[in-house]
Amino acid sequence: MTFQSDFSYETRPVRVVFRPGAAVTATPGEAARLGLRRLLVVCGSRGETVARTVADALGDTCVGVHDEARMHVPVEDADRAVAAVRAAGADGCVAVGGGSAIGLGKAIALRTGLPLIAVPSTYSGSEMTPVWGLTERGAKRTGRDPVVQPRSVVYDPRLTLSLPVPLTVTSGVNALAHAVEALYAPDRSPLVTVMAEEGVRAMAEALPRLAADPKDLDARSRALYAAWLCGSCLGSTTMGLHHKVCHVLGGTFGLPHAETHTVVLPYVLAHNAPAAPQALAVLRRALGADDPPRALWELAGSLGAPRSLAELGLAEGDVTPAADRAAGEPYANPREVTPQGVRGVLRAAYEGGPPEPGLRTEGDHTPA
């Protein structure tokens, strides 16, 4: 493969602690290292038990637990969380849970400038990025700001042991999507390519093991390591069509986050494949497959993940409005983004059949 000799790469300051039991044993030390004495713990309702365990470990430095995190971070939730921070006189936050909890922690950091510690319990990868997202009046908007990047990330594979298999699979494929889009991002670099390839390989190997034995701590550790790499790719590059489509489907049409990424990824990759030959070469190595879109579709389906947007509740009549919205703003993507092209991707994802190489669409003349 030709070496990429024109690139830039920015290293962002973040400290990572990775070990079983770290949520309880390391989080207090990370808070002390940052000089934080009044911490609000943020979580969702599903992760409240784990979050309270972390809160107990923090002892007197914890000033409360705010358990109102929801998918896609509705702006009204962010407003309440900021009010809770100010009422408690917090000087920092600890987000415990998946992308929803970490997303709410980021929203607090964006509004207040307070430092954030992330203790992820899924494979979303949000903890490794300066990317924030808020949903208001049916539209999800995202941005990048170094203030939302967690100062410390505490990876504890034991926290993921209770993650149900269906969510394990979709959360893992969500992480894969970050690495896949990083491989054809305009601001990729050789280091990102290495991280993406290793992240895809590690996650694709871990997920079948976890479906067979959800208590396999070694496989949980490997999946969390993969999520770290894939999240780092997300934080270092500009995402393309896949993430834009998923933001529209989630923010505007209310589809579940990880499941939507899982369904959409093979079809966007099939669509972009003709314009991203180097990315496909890397994915062939990482997945050990000649047809990466088909391999991703088969991996998710074989592990019981949903395969169609219809299964997730998207109405057939919403395919065209969603496509028009996703194509309505310019953004980086290796293949030209057109309403016809996005409609083809969403139509295929709605039906859920095997992704076709090149994924041609009516009126689209890109060679396959």
ZIGI-V816565 format. One record per residue. N is the residue number from 1. RES is the residue in one small letter. SS is DSSP state (helix for helix, strand for strand, loop for the rest). Layout:
BEGIN
N,RES,SS
N,RES,SS
END
This chain:
BEGIN
1,m,loop
2,t,loop
3,f,loop
4,q,loop
5,s,loop
6,d,loop
7,f,loop
8,s,loop
9,y,loop
10,e,loop
11,t,loop
12,r,loop
13,p,loop
14,v,loop
15,r,strand
16,v,strand
17,v,strand
18,f,strand
19,r,loop
20,p,loop
21,g,loop
22,a,helix
23,a,helix
24,v,helix
25,t,helix
26,a,loop
27,t,helix
28,p,helix
29,g,helix
30,e,helix
31,a,helix
32,a,helix
33,r,helix
34,l,loop
35,g,loop
36,l,loop
37,r,loop
38,r,loop
39,l,strand
40,l,strand
41,v,strand
42,v,strand
43,c,strand
44,g,strand
45,s,loop
46,r,loop
47,g,loop
48,e,helix
49,t,helix
50,v,helix
51,a,helix
52,r,helix
53,t,helix
54,v,helix
55,a,helix
56,d,helix
57,a,helix
58,l,helix
59,g,helix
60,d,helix
61,t,helix
62,c,strand
63,v,strand
64,g,strand
65,v,strand
66,h,strand
67,d,strand
68,e,strand
69,a,strand
70,r,loop
71,m,loop
72,h,loop
73,v,loop
74,p,strand
75,v,helix
76,e,helix
77,d,helix
78,a,helix
79,d,helix
80,r,helix
81,a,helix
82,v,helix
83,a,helix
84,a,helix
85,v,helix
86,r,helix
87,a,helix
88,a,helix
89,g,loop
90,a,loop
91,d,loop
92,g,strand
93,c,strand
94,v,strand
95,a,strand
96,v,strand
97,g,strand
98,g,loop
99,g,helix
100,s,helix
101,a,helix
102,i,helix
103,g,helix
104,l,helix
105,g,helix
106,k,helix
107,a,helix
108,i,helix
109,a,helix
110,l,helix
111,r,helix
112,t,helix
113,g,loop
114,l,loop
115,p,strand
116,l,strand
117,i,strand
118,a,strand
119,v,strand
120,p,strand
121,s,loop
122,t,loop
123,y,loop
124,s,loop
125,g,loop
126,s,helix
127,e,helix
128,m,helix
129,t,loop
130,p,loop
131,v,strand
132,w,strand
133,g,strand
134,l,strand
135,t,strand
136,e,strand
137,r,loop
138,g,loop
139,a,strand
140,k,strand
141,r,strand
142,t,strand
143,g,strand
144,r,strand
145,d,loop
146,p,helix
147,v,helix
148,v,helix
149,q,loop
150,p,loop
151,r,loop
152,s,strand
153,v,strand
154,v,strand
155,y,strand
156,d,loop
157,p,helix
158,r,helix
159,l,helix
160,t,helix
161,l,loop
162,s,loop
163,l,loop
164,p,loop
165,v,helix
166,p,helix
167,l,helix
168,t,helix
169,v,helix
170,t,helix
171,s,helix
172,g,helix
173,v,helix
174,n,helix
175,a,helix
176,l,helix
177,a,helix
178,h,helix
179,a,helix
180,v,helix
181,e,helix
182,a,helix
183,l,helix
184,y,loop
185,a,loop
186,p,loop
187,d,loop
188,r,loop
189,s,loop
190,p,helix
191,l,helix
192,v,helix
193,t,helix
194,v,helix
195,m,helix
196,a,helix
197,e,helix
198,e,helix
199,g,helix
200,v,helix
201,r,helix
202,a,helix
203,m,helix
204,a,helix
205,e,helix
206,a,helix
207,l,helix
208,p,helix
209,r,helix
210,l,helix
211,a,helix
212,a,helix
213,d,loop
214,p,loop
215,k,loop
216,d,loop
217,l,helix
218,d,helix
219,a,helix
220,r,helix
221,s,helix
222,r,helix
223,a,helix
224,l,helix
225,y,helix
226,a,helix
227,a,helix
228,w,helix
229,l,helix
230,c,helix
231,g,helix
232,s,helix
233,c,helix
234,l,helix
235,g,helix
236,s,helix
237,t,loop
238,t,loop
239,m,loop
240,g,loop
241,l,helix
242,h,helix
243,h,helix
244,k,helix
245,v,helix
246,c,helix
247,h,helix
248,v,helix
249,l,helix
250,g,helix
251,g,helix
252,t,loop
253,f,loop
254,g,loop
255,l,loop
256,p,loop
257,h,helix
258,a,helix
259,e,helix
260,t,helix
261,h,helix
262,t,helix
263,v,helix
264,v,helix
265,l,helix
266,p,helix
267,y,helix
268,v,helix
269,l,helix
270,a,helix
271,h,helix
272,n,helix
273,a,helix
274,p,helix
275,a,helix
276,a,loop
277,p,helix
278,q,helix
279,a,helix
280,l,helix
281,a,helix
282,v,helix
283,l,helix
284,r,helix
285,r,helix
286,a,helix
287,l,helix
288,g,loop
289,a,loop
290,d,loop
291,d,loop
292,p,helix
293,p,helix
294,r,helix
295,a,helix
296,l,helix
297,w,helix
298,e,helix
299,l,helix
300,a,helix
301,g,helix
302,s,helix
303,l,loop
304,g,loop
305,a,loop
306,p,loop
307,r,loop
308,s,loop
309,l,loop
310,a,loop
311,e,loop
312,l,loop
313,g,loop
314,l,loop
315,a,loop
316,e,loop
317,g,loop
318,d,helix
319,v,helix
320,t,helix
321,p,helix
322,a,helix
323,a,helix
324,d,helix
325,r,helix
326,a,helix
327,a,loop
328,g,loop
329,e,loop
330,p,loop
331,y,loop
332,a,loop
333,n,loop
334,p,loop
335,r,loop
336,e,loop
337,v,loop
338,t,loop
339,p,helix
340,q,helix
341,g,helix
342,v,helix
343,r,helix
344,g,helix
345,v,helix
346,l,helix
347,r,helix
348,a,helix
349,a,helix
350,y,helix
351,e,helix
352,g,loop
353,g,loop
354,p,loop
355,p,loop
356,e,loop
357,p,loop
358,g,loop
359,l,loop
360,r,loop
361,t,loop
362,e,loop
363,g,loop
364,d,loop
365,h,loop
366,t,loop
367,p,loop
368,a,loop
END
